[in-house]
Amino acid sequence: MFLYNLTLQAPTAINAAVLGHFSGEKQRQEIVVARQQYLELWRADTSTGKLQVEHSENMFCRIRSLASFRLTGGSKDYIVLGTDAGALSLVEYDAKLARFTSVQYHEFGRTGLRRQIAGQYVAADPRGRAVLVGGIERAKIVYVVTRDSEANVLVQSPLEANKTHAVCFDVVGVDVGYENPVFAALEAVYDDSVAMTRVNKQLVYYELDLGLNHVVRKWSASVSDTANRLIALPGSSDGPSGVLVCSEGFIEYRHWTGDAVHRVPIPRRADTADERGLLIVASAVHRMKGAFFILAQAESGDLYKLTVQYTADAVTQLGIKYFDTIAPASALCILRAGFLFAATMEGGSHQLFQFENLGDEIACAEYFSTDDIDGSAARFQAHELSSLALVDEVEGLGPVVRSRVLNLADEEAP
């Protein structure tokens, strides 16, 4: 007996998306999206404002995370895949062949969705010198990325940074310029022999010593038990470096230099109950020459603009302001041409917006870390799109077919 499997319709939900110059053209930005086992290359036509799927390819594995990196001095971005294959996969898009090709493939564990096998998280050094593949628990593997005499991408032997009894929630690459690459991880340490009543989460910096060729645990600091996401800030001449730690109800700036912790509350809608928590689920950082622009999205779909004031020595102020409201996204990408791509995971359409302004013209209160304000007092009134304009959308297979108003949280307002 022979079994034949044929996929009539590829998945439409997007679980990860990254932005870069994957075809090697300097003036052209593309978006690589992961649709379960499919890897696709999308392009936004800046003249018509339309999204185009240029290439779609079945990778025959479950793609769990994506990251992009560019080698020093290069003009082309490569893709790091976090999959259930138990291997590091570096992929590039070949514009001549119009397909994705494997650059490097290194196995490190068993296949499958296992919590102690790396693949749930991937992160790349902003300077393209190393990549990290992490698992939900314990496993963290760092690869040094180089090139040979013919400019082919090479990876060196893996370096382990494993920590037992540690659950990982997020991993990002920290921009430290051309110093030793640093990766930030959000971890929670547990003990099997003790019944835990609370989770002790930590922000941990792992440094790759390029001279000694090993990974060390450089710095750690306790964070809120509700911390769920990290946002890496530009460094060197473009920003203060460090990360933003997103927790339930607030966002704070942390860095290993020992700067003072700057914290801002996440503004709530005027009709939201005080006891209801609010988490950041997606974010995007757009780098410009000498400046950067940060957007963060809460689980309600509200977008927030984050501002960081800094000097040459330290961060002086962190600010947050309500920006706009769109459908909750699984990934956000800000294009250099002035577009915002919002990918959805749970169903519905993937949308492309154009920036009308940067939120400075909106009459909405902005809250700063230097202000002594209670989190419940940070409120805003949601409005129609004013800073963004919808220009295109790609329909998915998960449309909303029915809705009901229910009082699920036993609050006064359902």
ChimeraX attribute file (.defattr): number of C-alpha atoms within 10 A of each C-alpha:
attribute: neighborCount
match mode: 1-to-1
recipient: residues
	/A:1	2
	/A:2	3
	/A:3	4
	/A:4	4
	/A:5	5
	/A:6	5
	/A:7	6
	/A:8	6
	/A:9	7
	/A:10	13
	/A:11	15
	/A:12	22
	/A:13	23
	/A:14	23
	/A:15	20
	/A:16	23
	/A:17	25
	/A:18	20
	/A:19	22
	/A:20	22
	/A:21	21
	/A:22	26
	/A:23	20
	/A:24	19
	/A:25	13
	/A:26	11
	/A:27	8
	/A:28	17
	/A:29	19
	/A:30	22
	/A:31	20
	/A:32	25
	/A:33	24
	/A:34	25
	/A:35	22
	/A:36	22
	/A:37	17
	/A:38	19
	/A:39	22
	/A:40	20
	/A:41	24
	/A:42	19
	/A:43	18
	/A:44	21
	/A:45	14
	/A:46	15
	/A:47	7
	/A:48	9
	/A:49	17
	/A:50	15
	/A:51	20
	/A:52	13
	/A:53	14
	/A:54	12
	/A:55	15
	/A:56	19
	/A:57	12
	/A:58	14
	/A:59	15
	/A:60	13
	/A:61	15
	/A:62	20
	/A:63	23
	/A:64	20
	/A:65	22
	/A:66	23
	/A:67	25
	/A:68	26
	/A:69	24
	/A:70	20
	/A:71	20
	/A:72	12
	/A:73	8
	/A:74	10
	/A:75	13
	/A:76	17
	/A:77	21
	/A:78	22
	/A:79	24
	/A:80	22
	/A:81	27
	/A:82	28
	/A:83	28
	/A:84	21
	/A:85	22
	/A:86	19
	/A:87	21
	/A:88	26
	/A:89	20
	/A:90	23
	/A:91	19
	/A:92	21
	/A:93	23
	/A:94	14
	/A:95	12
	/A:96	7
	/A:97	8
	/A:98	13
	/A:99	15
	/A:100	20
	/A:101	12
	/A:102	12
	/A:103	16
	/A:104	16
	/A:105	12
	/A:106	15
	/A:107	12
	/A:108	14
	/A:109	16
	/A:110	14
	/A:111	15
	/A:112	14
	/A:113	18
	/A:114	16
	/A:115	16
	/A:116	19
	/A:117	25
	/A:118	29
	/A:119	34
	/A:120	27
	/A:121	23
	/A:122	28
	/A:123	27
	/A:124	29
	/A:125	26
	/A:126	25
	/A:127	19
	/A:128	20
	/A:129	22
	/A:130	25
	/A:131	27
	/A:132	29
	/A:133	27
	/A:134	29
	/A:135	25
	/A:136	21
	/A:137	23
	/A:138	20
	/A:139	22
	/A:140	26
	/A:141	21
	/A:142	26
	/A:143	21
	/A:144	20
	/A:145	18
	/A:146	16
	/A:147	13
	/A:148	8
	/A:149	6
	/A:150	6
	/A:151	10
	/A:152	10
	/A:153	15
	/A:154	14
	/A:155	20
	/A:156	13
	/A:157	11
	/A:158	18
	/A:159	16
	/A:160	17
	/A:161	19
	/A:162	16
	/A:163	15
	/A:164	12
	/A:165	14
	/A:166	19
	/A:167	20
	/A:168	25
	/A:169	20
	/A:170	22
	/A:171	28
	/A:172	25
	/A:173	27
	/A:174	28
	/A:175	25
	/A:176	21
	/A:177	17
	/A:178	10
	/A:179	13
	/A:180	14
	/A:181	25
	/A:182	26
	/A:183	25
	/A:184	25
	/A:185	24
	/A:186	25
	/A:187	28
	/A:188	20
	/A:189	16
	/A:190	17
	/A:191	10
	/A:192	7
	/A:193	6
	/A:194	7
	/A:195	8
	/A:196	10
	/A:197	6
	/A:198	8
	/A:199	13
	/A:200	15
	/A:201	23
	/A:202	21
	/A:203	24
	/A:204	20
	/A:205	23
	/A:206	21
	/A:207	21
	/A:208	25
	/A:209	14
	/A:210	14
	/A:211	7
	/A:212	7
	/A:213	13
	/A:214	14
	/A:215	19
	/A:216	14
	/A:217	14
	/A:218	14
	/A:219	15
	/A:220	17
	/A:221	14
	/A:222	13
	/A:223	19
	/A:224	17
	/A:225	14
	/A:226	16
	/A:227	25
	/A:228	19
	/A:229	22
	/A:230	27
	/A:231	24
	/A:232	21
	/A:233	24
	/A:234	24
	/A:235	15
	/A:236	14
	/A:237	12
	/A:238	16
	/A:239	22
	/A:240	21
	/A:241	21
	/A:242	24
	/A:243	23
	/A:244	19
	/A:245	22
	/A:246	24
	/A:247	22
	/A:248	18
	/A:249	21
	/A:250	21
	/A:251	26
	/A:252	20
	/A:253	24
	/A:254	21
	/A:255	23
	/A:256	15
	/A:257	10
	/A:258	9
	/A:259	14
	/A:260	13
	/A:261	14
	/A:262	19
	/A:263	22
	/A:264	25
	/A:265	23
	/A:266	26
	/A:267	25
	/A:268	25
	/A:269	15
	/A:270	14
	/A:271	12
	/A:272	16
	/A:273	13
	/A:274	12
	/A:275	8
	/A:276	11
	/A:277	15
	/A:278	17
	/A:279	20
	/A:280	26
	/A:281	18
	/A:282	23
	/A:283	22
	/A:284	19
	/A:285	18
	/A:286	15
	/A:287	16
	/A:288	11
	/A:289	8
	/A:290	10
	/A:291	12
	/A:292	16
	/A:293	16
	/A:294	18
	/A:295	21
	/A:296	22
	/A:297	27
	/A:298	22
	/A:299	16
	/A:300	17
	/A:301	17
	/A:302	20
	/A:303	22
	/A:304	23
	/A:305	20
	/A:306	22
	/A:307	17
	/A:308	21
	/A:309	12
	/A:310	13
	/A:311	10
	/A:312	9
	/A:313	9
	/A:314	15
	/A:315	21
	/A:316	15
	/A:317	20
	/A:318	22
	/A:319	21
	/A:320	25
	/A:321	24
	/A:322	28
	/A:323	25
	/A:324	20
	/A:325	20
	/A:326	17
	/A:327	18
	/A:328	23
	/A:329	26
	/A:330	20
	/A:331	21
	/A:332	23
	/A:333	22
	/A:334	24
	/A:335	19
	/A:336	14
	/A:337	15
	/A:338	12
	/A:339	21
	/A:340	21
	/A:341	24
	/A:342	23
	/A:343	28
	/A:344	23
	/A:345	19
	/A:346	17
	/A:347	18
	/A:348	20
	/A:349	21
	/A:350	21
	/A:351	21
	/A:352	23
	/A:353	20
	/A:354	20
	/A:355	16
	/A:356	13
	/A:357	14
	/A:358	13
	/A:359	18
	/A:360	11
	/A:361	9
	/A:362	14
	/A:363	8
	/A:364	15
	/A:365	13
	/A:366	16
	/A:367	21
	/A:368	19
	/A:369	20
	/A:370	13
	/A:371	11
	/A:372	9
	/A:373	13
	/A:374	9
	/A:375	15
	/A:376	16
	/A:377	12
	/A:378	18
	/A:379	21
	/A:380	16
	/A:381	12
	/A:382	16
	/A:383	9
	/A:384	9
	/A:385	13
	/A:386	16
	/A:387	18
	/A:388	21
	/A:389	15
	/A:390	15
	/A:391	15
	/A:392	18
	/A:393	18
	/A:394	15
	/A:395	14
	/A:396	17
	/A:397	14
	/A:398	15
	/A:399	11
	/A:400	8
	/A:401	5
	/A:402	5
	/A:403	6
	/A:404	5
	/A:405	6
	/A:406	9
	/A:407	10
	/A:408	8
	/A:409	9
	/A:410	8
	/A:411	11
	/A:412	9
	/A:413	11
	/A:414	10
